[in-house]
Amino acid sequence: MPDEDEIEDEIPEEWVAEFRQNIARYLATQGVEHGTIGEVPAWALYPYVAIWAIESGKAPGRVGWWVICGDCPTDYVTCTGDRTPRSAVEAFAARWREGAAAMLRGERVPDWSVGNSENALELAPLLAARAELLAEWGQDDGMWD
């Protein structure tokens, strides 16, 4: 995986600044009390998708959440397990698979949604496709060198 200096060299500053602002707004709408948003993504396939480390509001200096954004829904998960961007990608893949399956059945996942109920059948296959791609990336050791 590239270090922060390599990521900074590859991704335009304007893109980083725009996504940091979008993430801050998103977390505010979700009611997430947090510390600092990473200066650059913790992992990215620019310009398609990025995983950002979000500092815990209760344990400063520790990652409390991961946020995913890009050509996909913006979403966040609690930082657990091995505390890596790779584990976050795997968590998003599992969550989105579950959500897409529920949407196709006409059900809602508690405390989580994509779009609105009127377009769930249209969005479910898109979400499922993103979930499968994330799952593939999570399993691909070459993505995490």
N, C-alpha and C positions, 0 to 999 in steps of 0.2 A: 504494500500500500504506500502511496506517495506520502512524504512527510509534509508538514504545513508549508514549508518554503516552496516545494514543488507544486502544491495545489495553488498557492498564491500566484505563481508564475503562469499557470495554465488558464486561470479563470479571470476574466476582466473584473476590475474593481467595481464597476458600475453594477454588474450582475450580482456580485456579493452584497453590495450595499442594498440593492433593491430586495433581494431575498431576505436579508436580515430584517428589514422593515416589515416585509410581509409576514415573516415568522412572528415578530413581536406583536403585530396586530392579531394574527391568528391565535396566539397563546392568550392574549387578552380576552378575545371572544370566548375562549374555552374556560376562562377563569383559572388558568394555571399561574400560580405564584412561583416565580422563578428568579434565578440570578442572571448572570451574563449569558448572552447568546454567543456561541463561538464566533471568533473573528472571521474564520473561513470555515467551509464545510469540513466535517471530520472525514468524509468520503464523498466523492462525486464522480459522475460520468457527465461532465459538462458538455452540452447545456441541458441534458435530459433529466437528470435526477441528482439530488444531493441529500446527504444525511448530515444533520447539524447536531452538535452536542449542546445541551442546554443545562446550565448550572442549576443545581438544586437550590430552592429558596430556603430550605431548612438545614442543609449541610453544605455551606459555602466551600468551594474548591472541589466539589464532587459533581459528576454528571448525574443529574436527576432524571432527565428525559432525553429522548432522541426525537427529532422532527425530520420528516421526509417532505420534500417539496420538489417541484419541477413539472415534468409532463405526466403528472399523476395527482391524485388528491393530496392536499396538505394534511398531514396527520401526525400524531405524536404517540409515543409509548413510553412507559416508565423504563428507566435504565435498570435492568436486573441482570442476573446471570453473569456472564463473563465480561460485561460492560464494554463491548466493542461495537463499532458501527456495523460489523458483520452480523452480530447477534440482533441488532436493531432491524436490519434488512430481513432477517429470518422471521422476526416477530411481526413486522408489517405484512409479510407474505402470508403468514398463518391467519392474521386478523382479517386481511382482505379476502382470503379464500372463504372464510366463515361468513363474512359480510355479504359477499357476492351470492353465495348459496342461499342465504336467508332472503336476500332481495328477490331472487328467482322464485322462491316459495311464497312470496308476498308477505314475508315476516320482517320485523325490525329487530336489529340487535340492540339490546338495552344500552343506553348512554353512548350511542355511536350511530352516525348516519353519513351517507354520501348523497348529495343532491336532495331531492324531495321524493315523496312517495309516488307522485305522478310520473316521474321518469325512471323509476327503479328498474323496470324491465329493460330499458334501453341502456342504463348505466351498468347493470350487473355484469354483462359479458366483458365490458371494458375493464371493470375492476378485477374480474377473474383473470383476464389476460395480463394485467399489471402484476397481480399476485404471482402468477406462474413465472413471469420474467424475473421478479425479485427472488423467488425460490431458486431459480436456476443460478442467478448471480451468487446467492448465499452459499450454494454448493460448489461453485467454481473457485478452486484455490488460486487460480491465476488472476482472479479479480482482487485478491487480497495480499499480493506479494508485498 
